């Protein structure tokens, strides 16, 4: 075999080796392009049409968006999302940080306790919703148990009260996610330079000053990551709400995700449902895009 033929075979093998990852990934890339980004674009298009039970191609401009903001249930859903999102992010962040600081004290059985905190994250939101629905139901849950123990005056019927039902969603969501936030903060705490802390202690810094001036500022990336993850989970919350309250009593726990499903698939208002989905997507993008931009800028 001549040197020219050998060089040609070597070049072919090298090109094949370089192209192999792209060949392996290309089917999944095509499927993601069609079923994720393609359907996102299709949803955008539907939000400008008069689609009802089936997709329509008659454009109506911004009419669906104008109608959406006139619907009272959408206002309720947005208000509930604000209450749920603020409480969910704040409580998870504070609780996760406190648990992480506790575990960072080199306590005994740290691995066991960390597993206990993280266990709820292994469950689906459907399982969490059903479990908390039983626990909070006055007829079979906590209130019933207290009555059976002789505490007849005990009342805890938030899940049946339209003024407090949204807070039961917060309780269940915090229970499921705070362990995950704790893991993020714990990783951040373990990444802080110990020499810096020792130097501050030698200079006479108190424990409170140590956390306020060194530890908490060093956890800024963990706070940002936790905020982005929790915010996008709050906006797309659906399965937990359906399993726990099904949006009720009435529309007391309606959120944008349940509103979107309701109007698209049960009320035959696909155009309005698509417009609500677009607004949800834009809200998530408004949170994630600045975060990604700041992360990429720091890496440069």
C-alpha atoms as an extended CHARMM CRD file, in Angstrom:
* protein
*
       300  EXT
         1         1  UNK       CA              0.0000000000        0.0000000000        0.0000000000  PROA      1               0.0000000000
         2         2  UNK       CA              1.4440000000        3.3500000000       -0.9970000000  PROA      2               0.0000000000
         3         3  UNK       CA              2.0480000000        6.2170000000        1.4280000000  PROA      3               0.0000000000
         4         4  UNK       CA             -0.6600000000        8.2660000000       -0.3300000000  PROA      4               0.0000000000
         5         5  UNK       CA             -3.3090000000        5.5310000000        0.2520000000  PROA      5               0.0000000000
         6         6  UNK       CA             -2.2470000000        5.1360000000        3.9050000000  PROA      6               0.0000000000
         7         7  UNK       CA             -2.4680000000        8.8790000000        4.5020000000  PROA      7               0.0000000000
         8         8  UNK       CA             -5.9180000000        8.9630000000        2.8670000000  PROA      8               0.0000000000
         9         9  UNK       CA             -7.2370000000        6.1380000000        5.1070000000  PROA      9               0.0000000000
        10        10  UNK       CA             -5.8100000000        7.8460000000        8.2020000000  PROA      10              0.0000000000
        11        11  UNK       CA             -7.5000000000       11.1060000000        7.2570000000  PROA      11              0.0000000000
        12        12  UNK       CA            -10.8540000000        9.3390000000        6.7540000000  PROA      12              0.0000000000
        13        13  UNK       CA            -10.5950000000        7.6260000000       10.1320000000  PROA      13              0.0000000000
        14        14  UNK       CA             -9.7660000000       10.9390000000       11.8160000000  PROA      14              0.0000000000
        15        15  UNK       CA            -12.7230000000       12.6840000000       10.1490000000  PROA      15              0.0000000000
        16        16  UNK       CA            -15.0210000000        9.7960000000       11.1400000000  PROA      16              0.0000000000
        17        17  UNK       CA            -13.7570000000        9.9280000000       14.7230000000  PROA      17              0.0000000000
        18        18  UNK       CA            -14.3830000000       13.6710000000       14.8870000000  PROA      18              0.0000000000
        19        19  UNK       CA            -17.8420000000       13.3480000000       13.3580000000  PROA      19              0.0000000000
        20        20  UNK       CA            -18.9070000000       10.3830000000       15.5180000000  PROA      20              0.0000000000
        21        21  UNK       CA            -20.1560000000       12.4390000000       18.5320000000  PROA      21              0.0000000000
        22        22  UNK       CA            -22.2740000000       14.6100000000       16.2290000000  PROA      22              0.0000000000
        23        23  UNK       CA            -23.6710000000       11.5180000000       14.4470000000  PROA      23              0.0000000000
        24        24  UNK       CA            -24.6130000000        9.9320000000       17.7830000000  PROA      24              0.0000000000
        25        25  UNK       CA            -26.2230000000       13.1090000000       19.1160000000  PROA      25              0.0000000000
        26        26  UNK       CA            -27.9470000000       14.1830000000       15.9150000000  PROA      26              0.0000000000
        27        27  UNK       CA            -31.1830000000       12.1470000000       16.4550000000  PROA      27              0.0000000000
        28        28  UNK       CA            -31.7100000000       13.6370000000       19.9120000000  PROA      28              0.0000000000
        29        29  UNK       CA            -30.8470000000       17.1150000000       18.6150000000  PROA      29              0.0000000000
        30        30  UNK       CA            -33.4560000000       16.7710000000       15.8760000000  PROA      30              0.0000000000
        31        31  UNK       CA            -36.0940000000       15.4650000000       18.3220000000  PROA      31              0.0000000000
        32        32  UNK       CA            -35.4150000000       18.3050000000       20.7950000000  PROA      32              0.0000000000
        33        33  UNK       CA            -35.5360000000       20.8580000000       17.9840000000  PROA      33              0.0000000000
        34        34  UNK       CA            -38.9330000000       19.5510000000       16.8400000000  PROA      34              0.0000000000
        35        35  UNK       CA            -40.6890000000       18.6350000000       20.0970000000  PROA      35              0.0000000000
        36        36  UNK       CA            -39.2910000000       21.3960000000       22.3310000000  PROA      36              0.0000000000
        37        37  UNK       CA            -38.3530000000       24.4550000000       20.3170000000  PROA      37              0.0000000000
        38        38  UNK       CA            -40.7050000000       23.6280000000       17.4480000000  PROA      38              0.0000000000
        39        39  UNK       CA            -43.6990000000       23.3870000000       19.7860000000  PROA      39              0.0000000000
        40        40  UNK       CA            -42.6170000000       26.5520000000       21.6050000000  PROA      40              0.0000000000
        41        41  UNK       CA            -42.7540000000       28.4120000000       18.3000000000  PROA      41              0.0000000000
        42        42  UNK       CA            -46.0890000000       26.7470000000       17.5000000000  PROA      42              0.0000000000
        43        43  UNK       CA            -47.4630000000       27.8950000000       20.8770000000  PROA      43              0.0000000000
        44        44  UNK       CA            -46.3330000000       31.4330000000       20.0500000000  PROA      44              0.0000000000
        45        45  UNK       CA            -48.2220000000       31.2030000000       16.7840000000  PROA      45              0.0000000000
        46        46  UNK       CA            -51.3650000000       29.7770000000       18.4310000000  PROA      46              0.0000000000
        47        47  UNK       CA            -51.4100000000       32.6780000000       20.8880000000  PROA      47              0.0000000000
        48        48  UNK       CA            -52.1330000000       35.0030000000       17.9260000000  PROA      48              0.0000000000
        49        49  UNK       CA            -54.9190000000       32.8520000000       16.4570000000  PROA      49              0.0000000000
        50        50  UNK       CA            -58.5770000000       32.1830000000       17.2700000000  PROA      50              0.0000000000
        51        51  UNK       CA            -57.8260000000       28.5440000000       18.1810000000  PROA      51              0.0000000000
        52        52  UNK       CA            -60.4180000000       26.9560000000       20.4140000000  PROA      52              0.0000000000
        53        53  UNK       CA            -60.7980000000       23.1630000000       20.7340000000  PROA      53              0.0000000000
        54        54  UNK       CA            -58.3730000000       22.5800000000       17.8360000000  PROA      54              0.0000000000
        55        55  UNK       CA            -55.5480000000       24.6980000000       16.3900000000  PROA      55              0.0000000000
        56        56  UNK       CA            -56.6830000000       27.3640000000       13.9550000000  PROA      56              0.0000000000
        57        57  UNK       CA            -54.6540000000       29.4330000000       11.5130000000  PROA      57              0.0000000000
        58        58  UNK       CA            -56.8450000000       32.5570000000       11.5460000000  PROA      58              0.0000000000
        59        59  UNK       CA            -54.7290000000       35.3540000000       12.9910000000  PROA      59              0.0000000000
        60        60  UNK       CA            -56.4140000000       37.7120000000       15.4790000000  PROA      60              0.0000000000
        61        61  UNK       CA            -53.4150000000       39.7980000000       16.5370000000  PROA      61              0.0000000000
        62        62  UNK       CA            -53.1010000000       40.6440000000       20.2450000000  PROA      62              0.0000000000
        63        63  UNK       CA            -56.7730000000       39.8550000000       21.0010000000  PROA      63              0.0000000000
        64        64  UNK       CA            -56.0000000000       36.7610000000       23.1180000000  PROA      64              0.0000000000
        65        65  UNK       CA            -53.5790000000       38.7260000000       25.2860000000  PROA      65              0.0000000000
        66        66  UNK       CA            -56.1300000000       41.5340000000       25.7260000000  PROA      66              0.0000000000
        67        67  UNK       CA            -58.8160000000       39.0040000000       26.6900000000  PROA      67              0.0000000000
        68        68  UNK       CA            -56.4260000000       37.1790000000       29.0120000000  PROA      68              0.0000000000
        69        69  UNK       CA            -55.8580000000       40.2230000000       31.1980000000  PROA      69              0.0000000000
        70        70  UNK       CA            -59.6220000000       40.7740000000       31.4100000000  PROA      70              0.0000000000
        71        71  UNK       CA            -60.2300000000       37.3010000000       32.8830000000  PROA      71              0.0000000000
        72        72  UNK       CA            -60.6440000000       37.3600000000       36.6570000000  PROA      72              0.0000000000
        73        73  UNK       CA            -59.2550000000       33.8340000000       37.0700000000  PROA      73              0.0000000000
        74        74  UNK       CA            -55.9740000000       34.9600000000       35.4810000000  PROA      74              0.0000000000
        75        75  UNK       CA            -55.6610000000       37.7920000000       38.0160000000  PROA      75              0.0000000000
        76        76  UNK       CA            -56.2930000000       35.2660000000       40.7860000000  PROA      76              0.0000000000
        77        77  UNK       CA            -53.6680000000       32.9310000000       39.3340000000  PROA      77              0.0000000000
        78        78  UNK       CA            -51.0560000000       35.6930000000       39.1040000000  PROA      78              0.0000000000
        79        79  UNK       CA            -51.7730000000       36.9020000000       42.6520000000  PROA      79              0.0000000000
        80        80  UNK       CA            -51.5020000000       33.3460000000       43.9670000000  PROA      80              0.0000000000
        81        81  UNK       CA            -48.2250000000       32.8960000000       42.1200000000  PROA      81              0.0000000000
        82        82  UNK       CA            -46.8470000000       36.0590000000       43.7050000000  PROA      82              0.0000000000
        83        83  UNK       CA            -47.7990000000       34.8750000000       47.2110000000  PROA      83              0.0000000000
        84        84  UNK       CA            -46.5800000000       31.3420000000       46.5930000000  PROA      84              0.0000000000
        85        85  UNK       CA            -43.3740000000       32.3820000000       44.8240000000  PROA      85              0.0000000000
        86        86  UNK       CA            -42.2660000000       34.9720000000       47.3920000000  PROA      86              0.0000000000
        87        87  UNK       CA            -42.9390000000       32.7290000000       50.4040000000  PROA      87              0.0000000000
        88        88  UNK       CA            -41.5640000000       29.6180000000       48.7120000000  PROA      88              0.0000000000
        89        89  UNK       CA            -38.2660000000       31.2400000000       47.6920000000  PROA      89              0.0000000000
        90        90  UNK       CA            -37.7860000000       33.1450000000       50.9600000000  PROA      90              0.0000000000
        91        91  UNK       CA            -38.5860000000       30.2520000000       53.3100000000  PROA      91              0.0000000000
        92        92  UNK       CA            -36.6060000000       27.6930000000       51.2940000000  PROA      92              0.0000000000
        93        93  UNK       CA            -33.5850000000       30.0080000000       51.1660000000  PROA      93              0.0000000000
        94        94  UNK       CA            -33.6120000000       30.8110000000       54.8800000000  PROA      94              0.0000000000
        95        95  UNK       CA            -34.3450000000       27.2360000000       55.9460000000  PROA      95              0.0000000000
        96        96  UNK       CA            -31.8130000000       25.7750000000       53.5140000000  PROA      96              0.0000000000
        97        97  UNK       CA            -29.1250000000       28.1910000000       54.7040000000  PROA      97              0.0000000000
        98        98  UNK       CA            -29.7740000000       27.4360000000       58.3920000000  PROA      98              0.0000000000
        99        99  UNK       CA            -29.6930000000       23.6750000000       57.7740000000  PROA      99              0.0000000000
       100       100  UNK       CA            -26.4680000000       24.0150000000       55.7820000000  PROA      100             0.0000000000
       101       101  UNK       CA            -24.8270000000       26.0600000000       58.5600000000  PROA      101             0.0000000000
       102       102  UNK       CA            -25.9500000000       23.4320000000       61.0720000000  PROA      102             0.0000000000
       103       103  UNK       CA            -24.4550000000       20.5740000000       59.0480000000  PROA      103             0.0000000000
       104       104  UNK       CA            -21.2670000000       22.5530000000       58.4560000000  PROA      104             0.0000000000
       105       105  UNK       CA            -20.4920000000       22.4360000000       62.1870000000  PROA      105             0.0000000000
       106       106  UNK       CA            -18.9830000000       18.9400000000       61.7030000000  PROA      106             0.0000000000
       107       107  UNK       CA            -21.7580000000       17.3440000000       63.7680000000  PROA      107             0.0000000000
       108       108  UNK       CA            -22.0100000000       13.5930000000       64.2730000000  PROA      108             0.0000000000
       109       109  UNK       CA            -24.1230000000       11.5240000000       61.8470000000  PROA      109             0.0000000000
       110       110  UNK       CA            -23.9060000000       14.2970000000       59.2760000000  PROA      110             0.0000000000
       111       111  UNK       CA            -24.3200000000       11.8600000000       56.3760000000  PROA      111             0.0000000000
       112       112  UNK       CA            -27.4900000000       10.3720000000       57.8840000000  PROA      112             0.0000000000
       113       113  UNK       CA            -29.0320000000       13.7750000000       58.6300000000  PROA      113             0.0000000000
       114       114  UNK       CA            -28.1440000000       15.0670000000       55.1710000000  PROA      114             0.0000000000
       115       115  UNK       CA            -29.8870000000       12.0500000000       53.6270000000  PROA      115             0.0000000000
       116       116  UNK       CA            -32.9910000000       12.7000000000       55.7360000000  PROA      116             0.0000000000
       117       117  UNK       CA            -33.1070000000       16.3340000000       54.5570000000  PROA      117             0.0000000000
       118       118  UNK       CA            -32.6220000000       15.3510000000       50.9200000000  PROA      118             0.0000000000
       119       119  UNK       CA            -35.1060000000       12.4600000000       50.9350000000  PROA      119             0.0000000000
       120       120  UNK       CA            -38.2180000000       14.5630000000       50.0780000000  PROA      120             0.0000000000
       121       121  UNK       CA            -36.5010000000       15.6810000000       46.8670000000  PROA      121             0.0000000000
       122       122  UNK       CA            -36.5000000000       12.0430000000       45.7180000000  PROA      122             0.0000000000
       123       123  UNK       CA            -40.3090000000       12.1000000000       45.6760000000  PROA      123             0.0000000000
       124       124  UNK       CA            -42.4040000000       13.4850000000       42.8640000000  PROA      124             0.0000000000
       125       125  UNK       CA            -44.5930000000       16.5100000000       43.5030000000  PROA      125             0.0000000000
       126       126  UNK       CA            -47.6270000000       14.2710000000       42.9280000000  PROA      126             0.0000000000
       127       127  UNK       CA            -46.6230000000       12.0020000000       45.8230000000  PROA      127             0.0000000000
       128       128  UNK       CA            -45.8680000000       15.0240000000       48.0080000000  PROA      128             0.0000000000
       129       129  UNK       CA            -49.2120000000       16.5990000000       47.1400000000  PROA      129             0.0000000000
       130       130  UNK       CA            -51.2100000000       13.4670000000       47.9220000000  PROA      130             0.0000000000
       131       131  UNK       CA            -49.3500000000       12.8660000000       51.2130000000  PROA      131             0.0000000000
       132       132  UNK       CA            -49.8640000000       16.4430000000       52.4070000000  PROA      132             0.0000000000
       133       133  UNK       CA            -53.5020000000       16.3610000000       51.2450000000  PROA      133             0.0000000000
       134       134  UNK       CA            -54.1400000000       13.4340000000       53.5670000000  PROA      134             0.0000000000
       135       135  UNK       CA            -52.1360000000       15.0340000000       56.3740000000  PROA      135             0.0000000000
       136       136  UNK       CA            -53.9450000000       18.3950000000       56.1690000000  PROA      136             0.0000000000
       137       137  UNK       CA            -57.4510000000       17.0010000000       55.5490000000  PROA      137             0.0000000000
       138       138  UNK       CA            -59.4870000000       17.8120000000       58.6940000000  PROA      138             0.0000000000
       139       139  UNK       CA            -61.4350000000       14.5510000000       58.3460000000  PROA      139             0.0000000000
       140       140  UNK       CA            -58.5160000000       12.0970000000       58.2650000000  PROA      140             0.0000000000
       141       141  UNK       CA            -55.3140000000       14.0840000000       58.9350000000  PROA      141             0.0000000000
       142       142  UNK       CA            -53.7390000000       16.0990000000       61.7200000000  PROA      142             0.0000000000
       143       143  UNK       CA            -56.9860000000       17.5900000000       63.0460000000  PROA      143             0.0000000000
       144       144  UNK       CA            -58.6590000000       14.1870000000       63.2220000000  PROA      144             0.0000000000
       145       145  UNK       CA            -55.6670000000       12.6870000000       65.0720000000  PROA      145             0.0000000000
       146       146  UNK       CA            -55.6540000000       15.5230000000       67.6150000000  PROA      146             0.0000000000
       147       147  UNK       CA            -59.3780000000       15.0240000000       68.2170000000  PROA      147             0.0000000000
       148       148  UNK       CA            -58.8360000000       11.2920000000       68.7440000000  PROA      148             0.0000000000
       149       149  UNK       CA            -56.1740000000       12.1550000000       71.3520000000  PROA      149             0.0000000000
       150       150  UNK       CA            -58.6960000000       14.2850000000       73.2480000000  PROA      150             0.0000000000
       151       151  UNK       CA            -57.7830000000       17.7790000000       71.9520000000  PROA      151             0.0000000000
       152       152  UNK       CA            -61.2930000000       18.5230000000       70.6510000000  PROA      152             0.0000000000
       153       153  UNK       CA            -60.7260000000       22.2760000000       70.2400000000  PROA      153             0.0000000000
       154       154  UNK       CA            -57.8140000000       21.8090000000       67.8200000000  PROA      154             0.0000000000
       155       155  UNK       CA            -58.6040000000       23.2480000000       64.3790000000  PROA      155             0.0000000000
       156       156  UNK       CA            -56.4200000000       23.1940000000       61.2780000000  PROA      156             0.0000000000
       157       157  UNK       CA            -58.5770000000       23.4340000000       58.1830000000  PROA      157             0.0000000000
       158       158  UNK       CA            -56.3970000000       25.6250000000       55.9470000000  PROA      158             0.0000000000
       159       159  UNK       CA            -56.7810000000       23.2660000000       53.0030000000  PROA      159             0.0000000000
       160       160  UNK       CA            -60.5580000000       23.8180000000       53.0470000000  PROA      160             0.0000000000
       161       161  UNK       CA            -60.3120000000       27.5860000000       53.6350000000  PROA      161             0.0000000000
       162       162  UNK       CA            -60.1140000000       29.7440000000       50.5000000000  PROA      162             0.0000000000
       163       163  UNK       CA            -58.1480000000       32.4120000000       52.4140000000  PROA      163             0.0000000000
       164       164  UNK       CA            -55.4370000000       30.0270000000       53.6190000000  PROA      164             0.0000000000
       165       165  UNK       CA            -55.3680000000       27.1960000000       51.0620000000  PROA      165             0.0000000000
       166       166  UNK       CA            -52.5190000000       28.7830000000       49.0820000000  PROA      166             0.0000000000
       167       167  UNK       CA            -50.3300000000       28.5390000000       52.1880000000  PROA      167             0.0000000000
       168       168  UNK       CA            -50.7580000000       24.7540000000       52.2550000000  PROA      168             0.0000000000
       169       169  UNK       CA            -49.1300000000       24.7220000000       48.8000000000  PROA      169             0.0000000000
       170       170  UNK       CA            -46.2450000000       26.7220000000       50.2720000000  PROA      170             0.0000000000
       171       171  UNK       CA            -45.8610000000       24.2840000000       53.1930000000  PROA      171             0.0000000000
       172       172  UNK       CA            -45.7330000000       21.2240000000       50.9440000000  PROA      172             0.0000000000
       173       173  UNK       CA            -43.3620000000       22.8240000000       48.4250000000  PROA      173             0.0000000000
       174       174  UNK       CA            -40.9790000000       24.0440000000       51.1320000000  PROA      174             0.0000000000
       175       175  UNK       CA            -40.9570000000       20.5840000000       52.7300000000  PROA      175             0.0000000000
       176       176  UNK       CA            -39.9660000000       19.0170000000       49.4220000000  PROA      176             0.0000000000
       177       177  UNK       CA            -37.3430000000       21.5140000000       48.2360000000  PROA      177             0.0000000000
       178       178  UNK       CA            -35.5910000000       22.9430000000       51.2890000000  PROA      178             0.0000000000
       179       179  UNK       CA            -33.2410000000       19.9320000000       51.4930000000  PROA      179             0.0000000000
       180       180  UNK       CA            -32.1150000000       20.5420000000       47.9250000000  PROA      180             0.0000000000
       181       181  UNK       CA            -31.4090000000       24.2010000000       48.7290000000  PROA      181             0.0000000000
       182       182  UNK       CA            -29.5320000000       23.0590000000       51.8360000000  PROA      182             0.0000000000
       183       183  UNK       CA            -27.2690000000       20.9170000000       49.6320000000  PROA      183             0.0000000000
       184       184  UNK       CA            -26.5060000000       23.9060000000       47.4050000000  PROA      184             0.0000000000
       185       185  UNK       CA            -25.5980000000       26.1250000000       50.3510000000  PROA      185             0.0000000000
       186       186  UNK       CA            -23.5800000000       23.3410000000       52.0030000000  PROA      186             0.0000000000
       187       187  UNK       CA            -21.4970000000       22.9540000000       48.8400000000  PROA      187             0.0000000000
       188       188  UNK       CA            -20.9280000000       26.7130000000       48.8920000000  PROA      188             0.0000000000
       189       189  UNK       CA            -19.9120000000       26.6700000000       52.5680000000  PROA      189             0.0000000000
       190       190  UNK       CA            -17.4410000000       23.8430000000       51.9750000000  PROA      190             0.0000000000
       191       191  UNK       CA            -15.8640000000       25.8890000000       49.1740000000  PROA      191             0.0000000000
       192       192  UNK       CA            -14.9950000000       28.8980000000       51.3880000000  PROA      192             0.0000000000
       193       193  UNK       CA            -11.3000000000       29.2660000000       52.1740000000  PROA      193             0.0000000000
       194       194  UNK       CA            -10.7480000000       28.1200000000       55.7630000000  PROA      194             0.0000000000
       195       195  UNK       CA             -7.6050000000       30.2140000000       56.1180000000  PROA      195             0.0000000000
       196       196  UNK       CA             -9.6440000000       33.3610000000       55.5930000000  PROA      196             0.0000000000
       197       197  UNK       CA            -12.0200000000       32.3780000000       58.3950000000  PROA      197             0.0000000000
       198       198  UNK       CA             -9.1480000000       31.5320000000       60.7400000000  PROA      198             0.0000000000
       199       199  UNK       CA             -7.5050000000       34.8940000000       60.0390000000  PROA      199             0.0000000000
       200       200  UNK       CA            -10.7630000000       36.6860000000       60.8520000000  PROA      200             0.0000000000
       201       201  UNK       CA            -11.1360000000       34.7200000000       64.0990000000  PROA      201             0.0000000000
       202       202  UNK       CA             -7.5640000000       35.6060000000       65.0940000000  PROA      202             0.0000000000
       203       203  UNK       CA             -8.4250000000       39.2660000000       64.4830000000  PROA      203             0.0000000000
       204       204  UNK       CA            -11.2450000000       38.9100000000       66.9720000000  PROA      204             0.0000000000
       205       205  UNK       CA            -14.2600000000       38.6770000000       64.6530000000  PROA      205             0.0000000000
       206       206  UNK       CA            -17.3580000000       37.2940000000       66.3640000000  PROA      206             0.0000000000
       207       207  UNK       CA            -19.2850000000       34.3830000000       64.8730000000  PROA      207             0.0000000000
       208       208  UNK       CA            -22.0810000000       36.7150000000       63.7570000000  PROA      208             0.0000000000
       209       209  UNK       CA            -19.6040000000       39.1010000000       62.1020000000  PROA      209             0.0000000000
       210       210  UNK       CA            -17.8610000000       36.1290000000       60.4900000000  PROA      210             0.0000000000
       211       211  UNK       CA            -21.0620000000       35.0190000000       58.7700000000  PROA      211             0.0000000000
       212       212  UNK       CA            -22.2620000000       38.5380000000       57.9560000000  PROA      212             0.0000000000
       213       213  UNK       CA            -19.0230000000       39.8700000000       56.4790000000  PROA      213             0.0000000000
       214       214  UNK       CA            -17.3650000000       36.7570000000       54.9960000000  PROA      214             0.0000000000
       215       215  UNK       CA            -19.5620000000       33.6660000000       54.7550000000  PROA      215             0.0000000000
       216       216  UNK       CA            -22.8310000000       35.1390000000       53.4440000000  PROA      216             0.0000000000
       217       217  UNK       CA            -21.1210000000       37.3330000000       50.7580000000  PROA      217             0.0000000000
       218       218  UNK       CA            -19.1050000000       34.3020000000       49.6320000000  PROA      218             0.0000000000
       219       219  UNK       CA            -22.3640000000       32.4140000000       49.0920000000  PROA      219             0.0000000000
       220       220  UNK       CA            -23.6310000000       34.8460000000       46.4410000000  PROA      220             0.0000000000
       221       221  UNK       CA            -23.3740000000       32.2660000000       43.6060000000  PROA      221             0.0000000000
       222       222  UNK       CA            -25.2980000000       29.7390000000       45.7180000000  PROA      222             0.0000000000
       223       223  UNK       CA            -27.9920000000       32.3320000000       46.4580000000  PROA      223             0.0000000000
       224       224  UNK       CA            -28.2730000000       33.1760000000       42.7560000000  PROA      224             0.0000000000
       225       225  UNK       CA            -28.5090000000       29.5180000000       41.7470000000  PROA      225             0.0000000000
       226       226  UNK       CA            -31.0910000000       28.8020000000       44.4410000000  PROA      226             0.0000000000
       227       227  UNK       CA            -33.1760000000       31.8000000000       43.3890000000  PROA      227             0.0000000000
       228       228  UNK       CA            -33.1730000000       30.8200000000       39.7170000000  PROA      228             0.0000000000
       229       229  UNK       CA            -34.0350000000       27.1710000000       40.4260000000  PROA      229             0.0000000000
       230       230  UNK       CA            -36.7860000000       27.9990000000       42.9270000000  PROA      230             0.0000000000
       231       231  UNK       CA            -38.2630000000       30.8020000000       40.8170000000  PROA      231             0.0000000000
       232       232  UNK       CA            -38.6590000000       28.6730000000       37.7160000000  PROA      232             0.0000000000
       233       233  UNK       CA            -40.0810000000       25.8160000000       39.8140000000  PROA      233             0.0000000000
       234       234  UNK       CA            -42.6150000000       28.2090000000       41.3310000000  PROA      234             0.0000000000
       235       235  UNK       CA            -43.7240000000       29.5810000000       37.9640000000  PROA      235             0.0000000000
       236       236  UNK       CA            -44.2830000000       26.1700000000       36.3960000000  PROA      236             0.0000000000
       237       237  UNK       CA            -45.8840000000       24.6080000000       39.5080000000  PROA      237             0.0000000000
       238       238  UNK       CA            -48.7130000000       22.3820000000       38.3710000000  PROA      238             0.0000000000
       239       239  UNK       CA            -48.5800000000       18.8130000000       39.6490000000  PROA      239             0.0000000000
       240       240  UNK       CA            -48.2610000000       19.7730000000       43.3250000000  PROA      240             0.0000000000
       241       241  UNK       CA            -51.2660000000       22.1080000000       43.0980000000  PROA      241             0.0000000000
       242       242  UNK       CA            -53.3710000000       19.5380000000       41.2690000000  PROA      242             0.0000000000
       243       243  UNK       CA            -52.5110000000       16.7500000000       43.7130000000  PROA      243             0.0000000000
       244       244  UNK       CA            -52.9780000000       18.8760000000       46.8330000000  PROA      244             0.0000000000
       245       245  UNK       CA            -55.9520000000       21.1450000000       46.1490000000  PROA      245             0.0000000000
       246       246  UNK       CA            -56.8180000000       20.7700000000       42.4460000000  PROA      246             0.0000000000
       247       247  UNK       CA            -56.8470000000       24.5620000000       42.2920000000  PROA      247             0.0000000000
       248       248  UNK       CA            -59.5440000000       24.8780000000       44.9720000000  PROA      248             0.0000000000
       249       249  UNK       CA            -61.4940000000       25.6130000000       47.0080000000  PROA      249             0.0000000000
       250       250  UNK       CA            -63.0670000000       27.3320000000       43.9910000000  PROA      250             0.0000000000
       251       251  UNK       CA            -60.1280000000       29.0850000000       42.3640000000  PROA      251             0.0000000000
       252       252  UNK       CA            -58.3490000000       29.8730000000       45.6470000000  PROA      252             0.0000000000
       253       253  UNK       CA            -55.1560000000       28.0440000000       44.6440000000  PROA      253             0.0000000000
       254       254  UNK       CA            -55.3080000000       28.5850000000       40.8940000000  PROA      254             0.0000000000
       255       255  UNK       CA            -51.8520000000       29.3420000000       39.4620000000  PROA      255             0.0000000000
       256       256  UNK       CA            -50.8360000000       30.2270000000       35.8810000000  PROA      256             0.0000000000
       257       257  UNK       CA            -49.9190000000       26.6210000000       35.0320000000  PROA      257             0.0000000000
       258       258  UNK       CA            -53.3220000000       25.2490000000       36.0980000000  PROA      258             0.0000000000
       259       259  UNK       CA            -55.0240000000       28.1930000000       34.3610000000  PROA      259             0.0000000000
       260       260  UNK       CA            -53.1680000000       27.4180000000       31.1390000000  PROA      260             0.0000000000
       261       261  UNK       CA            -54.1310000000       23.7240000000       31.2540000000  PROA      261             0.0000000000
       262       262  UNK       CA            -57.7380000000       24.5330000000       32.1240000000  PROA      262             0.0000000000
       263       263  UNK       CA            -58.2660000000       27.0080000000       29.2810000000  PROA      263             0.0000000000
       264       264  UNK       CA            -56.3710000000       24.9560000000       26.7060000000  PROA      264             0.0000000000
       265       265  UNK       CA            -57.7690000000       21.4720000000       27.3180000000  PROA      265             0.0000000000
       266       266  UNK       CA            -61.0490000000       21.7670000000       29.2480000000  PROA      266             0.0000000000
       267       267  UNK       CA            -62.5250000000       25.1780000000       28.3730000000  PROA      267             0.0000000000
       268       268  UNK       CA            -61.6840000000       24.9550000000       24.6550000000  PROA      268             0.0000000000
       269       269  UNK       CA            -59.9270000000       28.3340000000       24.6380000000  PROA      269             0.0000000000
       270       270  UNK       CA            -56.6320000000       27.2170000000       23.1460000000  PROA      270             0.0000000000
       271       271  UNK       CA            -55.6380000000       30.6960000000       21.9800000000  PROA      271             0.0000000000
       272       272  UNK       CA            -55.9750000000       32.1630000000       25.4670000000  PROA      272             0.0000000000
       273       273  UNK       CA            -54.2510000000       29.1260000000       26.9690000000  PROA      273             0.0000000000
       274       274  UNK       CA            -51.3570000000       29.5820000000       24.5270000000  PROA      274             0.0000000000
       275       275  UNK       CA            -51.0650000000       33.2710000000       25.3860000000  PROA      275             0.0000000000
       276       276  UNK       CA            -50.8510000000       32.4270000000       29.1120000000  PROA      276             0.0000000000
       277       277  UNK       CA            -48.1620000000       29.8210000000       28.3390000000  PROA      277             0.0000000000
       278       278  UNK       CA            -46.1740000000       32.4350000000       26.4010000000  PROA      278             0.0000000000
       279       279  UNK       CA            -46.3360000000       34.8430000000       29.3340000000  PROA      279             0.0000000000
       280       280  UNK       CA            -45.1010000000       32.1040000000       31.6750000000  PROA      280             0.0000000000
       281       281  UNK       CA            -42.2330000000       31.3530000000       29.3000000000  PROA      281             0.0000000000
       282       282  UNK       CA            -41.2930000000       35.0250000000       29.0560000000  PROA      282             0.0000000000
       283       283  UNK       CA            -41.3180000000       35.3140000000       32.8630000000  PROA      283             0.0000000000
       284       284  UNK       CA            -38.9800000000       32.3390000000       33.2310000000  PROA      284             0.0000000000
       285       285  UNK       CA            -36.7330000000       33.7270000000       30.4830000000  PROA      285             0.0000000000
       286       286  UNK       CA            -36.6220000000       37.0980000000       32.2670000000  PROA      286             0.0000000000
       287       287  UNK       CA            -35.1860000000       35.2940000000       35.3000000000  PROA      287             0.0000000000
       288       288  UNK       CA            -32.8420000000       32.8020000000       33.6550000000  PROA      288             0.0000000000
       289       289  UNK       CA            -31.3400000000       34.8500000000       30.8040000000  PROA      289             0.0000000000
       290       290  UNK       CA            -29.7670000000       37.5640000000       33.0470000000  PROA      290             0.0000000000
       291       291  UNK       CA            -28.4340000000       34.8150000000       35.3090000000  PROA      291             0.0000000000
       292       292  UNK       CA            -26.8190000000       32.9520000000       32.3820000000  PROA      292             0.0000000000
       293       293  UNK       CA            -25.4630000000       36.2180000000       31.0020000000  PROA      293             0.0000000000
       294       294  UNK       CA            -23.8130000000       37.0960000000       34.3240000000  PROA      294             0.0000000000
       295       295  UNK       CA            -22.3790000000       33.5840000000       34.6800000000  PROA      295             0.0000000000
       296       296  UNK       CA            -20.9070000000       33.6220000000       31.1720000000  PROA      296             0.0000000000
       297       297  UNK       CA            -19.4830000000       37.1080000000       31.6880000000  PROA      297             0.0000000000
       298       298  UNK       CA            -17.7000000000       35.9850000000       34.8800000000  PROA      298             0.0000000000
       299       299  UNK       CA            -16.1670000000       32.9780000000       33.1010000000  PROA      299             0.0000000000
       300       300  UNK       CA            -14.6830000000       35.2690000000       30.4350000000  PROA      300             0.0000000000
